């Protein structure tokens, strides 16, 4: 179901017995999905993103200031999807700034630290903030990070499962250090975003009558990010304002 594509161009080569195909990714992207990674400071948001986007982990990682940005391109159900992932600061003084970046987000990964009860207790506040600033159809994945520190656990998985069920969230426990469940959590989130977007498109009649039984191909537009005044956002967000 899932196939990962690293980089803009995939070259034909033999790697571990598997052959990759040479083609330019720029003209192959079907969707750009904006995802935000949120949660308290020091729960491992940046590390989870680095593990997923680049398969990296940094022991000397410092707190994120403002908002940072990474991308990852994958294939889900035959569609080439560019995940545009925003890593938001967890400190209170940046909350007012980062809330503006929820606009256009189709998914959110809400992270807490299984060794810090307070970070889990604050999850309800983060959900409320998402509900207030993000689209009502945003897909949320609740993630308990630092699963490798089992001897320091203070948040039982059962508590998180109960909360996720009450709020209608997906749930997973991960370890950015070992990489356990990081990729599967992101892919599950992207898969469900794709499902929601496809459903909205069908309800709005997009792609009907042109032989496409799924969804019309919507291209993301590339905008200069350095200025900070504009964000690279998928035009897919227009679906959320459909009047159907």
C-alpha positions in Angstrom: 0.0 0.0 0.0 2.8 2.4 0.9 5.9 3.2 -1.1 8.5 5.7 0.0 10.3 8.1 -2.5 13.4 9.8 -1.3 14.4 13.1 -2.9 13.0 14.9 -5.9 14.4 12.5 -8.4 14.4 8.7 -8.1 17.1 7.0 -10.0 17.1 3.4 -11.3 19.4 1.4 -9.1 19.8 -1.9 -7.3 19.6 -1.6 -3.6 19.2 -4.6 -1.3 17.8 -6.5 -4.3 15.1 -4.0 -5.1 15.0 -1.9 -8.2 13.9 1.8 -8.1 12.7 3.6 -11.2 14.2 6.8 -12.7 11.7 9.6 -13.0 11.3 13.3 -12.1 9.1 13.8 -9.1 8.3 17.4 -9.8 5.6 16.6 -12.3 4.4 13.4 -10.4 3.1 14.9 -7.2 -0.7 14.5 -6.9 -1.3 16.1 -3.6 0.5 18.3 -1.0 -0.8 17.7 2.5 0.1 20.1 5.2 0.6 18.5 8.7 1.5 20.2 12.0 3.4 18.5 14.8 2.3 19.9 18.1 2.6 19.3 21.8 4.6 20.5 24.9 8.2 21.5 24.7 10.8 18.7 24.9 8.4 15.8 24.1 10.4 14.9 21.0 8.4 16.6 18.2 11.5 17.6 16.2 13.1 14.2 16.7 10.0 12.4 15.5 9.9 14.6 12.4 13.7 14.1 11.7 13.3 10.4 12.1 10.4 10.3 9.6 11.7 12.8 7.1 15.4 11.9 7.1 15.8 8.8 9.4 18.0 10.9 11.7 18.1 11.4 15.5 20.1 14.1 17.2 21.2 13.6 20.8 22.0 17.3 21.1 18.7 18.6 19.7 17.6 22.0 21.0 14.1 23.4 21.5 12.4 24.6 18.3 11.9 28.4 18.1 8.9 29.4 16.1 8.1 27.0 13.3 10.4 24.7 11.2 9.5 22.9 8.1 10.4 19.6 6.4 8.9 17.5 3.6 8.6 13.9 2.8 7.1 12.3 -0.4 5.3 8.9 -0.3 2.9 6.9 -2.4 -0.4 6.1 -0.8 -3.0 4.1 -2.7 -1.4 4.9 -5.9 -1.2 8.7 -5.4 2.1 10.5 -5.0 1.7 12.6 -1.9 4.1 15.3 -0.6 3.8 15.6 3.2 4.6 19.2 4.2 5.2 18.9 7.9 5.5 21.9 10.2 7.3 21.5 13.5 5.8 24.0 16.0 7.4 25.2 19.2 5.8 24.0 22.4 6.7 26.9 24.6 3.8 29.1 25.8 5.4 32.3 24.4 5.2 31.0 20.9 1.7 29.7 21.0 0.1 32.9 19.6 2.5 32.9 16.7 2.2 29.2 15.8 -1.6 29.2 16.0 -1.7 31.1 12.7 0.0 28.1 11.0 -2.9 25.8 11.7 -4.7 27.3 8.7 -4.7 24.9 5.8 -3.5 22.0 7.9 -5.2 18.7 7.0 -3.5 16.7 9.7 -1.9 17.0 13.1 0.4 14.8 15.1 -0.1 15.6 18.8 2.9 14.4 20.8 3.4 13.8 24.5 6.2 12.2 26.5 5.2 8.9 28.2 7.7 9.8 31.0 6.1 13.2 31.7 2.6 13.2 33.1 2.2 16.9 32.6 2.8 16.7 28.9 -0.1 14.2 28.7 -2.4 16.3 30.9 -1.9 19.2 28.5 -3.0 17.1 25.5 -6.6 18.2 26.1 -5.6 21.8 25.8 -3.8 21.2 22.5 -6.9 19.4 21.2 -9.0 22.4 22.1 -6.6 24.7 20.3 -6.7 22.5 17.2 -10.5 22.5 17.3 -10.5 26.3 17.6 -8.0 27.2 14.9 -7.9 24.2 12.4 -10.4 22.9 9.9 -13.1 20.8 11.6 -12.2 17.8 9.4 -8.5 17.8 10.4 -7.2 14.3 11.1 -5.4 14.0 14.5 -2.9 11.4 15.6 -2.1 11.2 19.3 1.4 10.0 19.9 3.1 8.9 23.1 6.8 9.4 22.4 9.9 8.0 24.1 8.6 4.5 24.2 12.1 3.2 24.6 12.1 4.6 28.2 9.7 1.9 29.5 11.3 1.9 33.0 10.5 5.6 33.3 6.9 5.4 32.1 4.4 7.4 34.1 1.6 7.6 31.5 -0.1 4.2 31.0 -1.0 3.5 27.4 -4.6 2.7 28.6 -5.0 6.3 29.7 -4.0 7.5 26.2 -6.2 5.0 24.4 -9.2 6.0 26.5 -8.6 9.7 25.7 -8.1 9.0 22.0 -11.4 7.1 21.8 -13.3 9.9 23.6 -11.9 12.5 21.2 -12.0 10.4 18.1 -8.2 10.4 17.6 -5.8 7.8 16.2 -3.2 6.7 18.8 0.3 5.2 18.6 3.3 5.0 20.9 6.7 5.7 19.2 10.4 6.0 19.9 12.2 8.6 17.9 15.4 7.2 19.2 14.9 3.7 17.8 12.5 4.7 15.1 9.8 2.3 16.4 6.3 3.1 15.0 7.4 6.6 13.8 6.9 5.8 10.1 3.8 3.8 10.5 2.2 6.6 12.6 2.9 9.2 9.9 1.7 6.9 7.1 -1.5 6.1 9.0 -2.1 9.9 9.4 -1.4 10.6 5.7 -3.6 7.6 4.7 -6.6 8.9 6.6 -6.0 12.5 5.3 -6.1 11.0 1.8 -9.3 9.2 2.6 -11.0 12.4 4.0 -9.9 14.5 1.1 -11.0 11.9 -1.4 -14.4 11.7 0.3 -14.8 15.5 0.2 -13.9 15.6 -3.4 -16.5 13.0 -4.3 -19.1 14.8 -2.3 -18.3 18.0 -4.1 -18.5 16.2 -7.5 -14.8 16.8 -8.3 -13.5 14.4 -10.9 -17.0 13.1 -11.7 -17.5 12.6 -15.4 -13.9 12.7 -16.4 -13.2 9.0 -16.0 -11.5 9.5 -12.7 -13.2 7.5 -9.9 -11.0 8.9 -7.2 -10.2 12.6 -7.1 -9.0 15.2 -9.6 -5.3 15.8 -9.4 -4.6 19.0 -7.4 -1.1 20.4 -7.6 0.5 22.3 -4.7 1.9 25.7 -5.5 5.5 26.6 -4.5 5.9 29.9 -2.7 9.0 31.5 -1.3 9.1 30.4 2.3 12.1 32.6 3.3 9.9 35.7 3.5 7.7 34.1 6.1 4.7 36.0 4.8 3.5 33.2 2.6 3.4 29.4 3.1 3.7 26.6 0.6 0.1 25.3 1.0 -1.7 22.7 -1.1 -4.6 24.0 -3.1 -6.4 20.9 -1.8 -7.4 23.1 1.2 -10.0 24.6 -1.1 -12.0 21.5 -0.7 -12.7 22.4 3.0 -14.6 25.4 1.8 -16.8 23.5 -0.6 -20.4 24.5 -0.2 -21.8 21.1 -1.0 
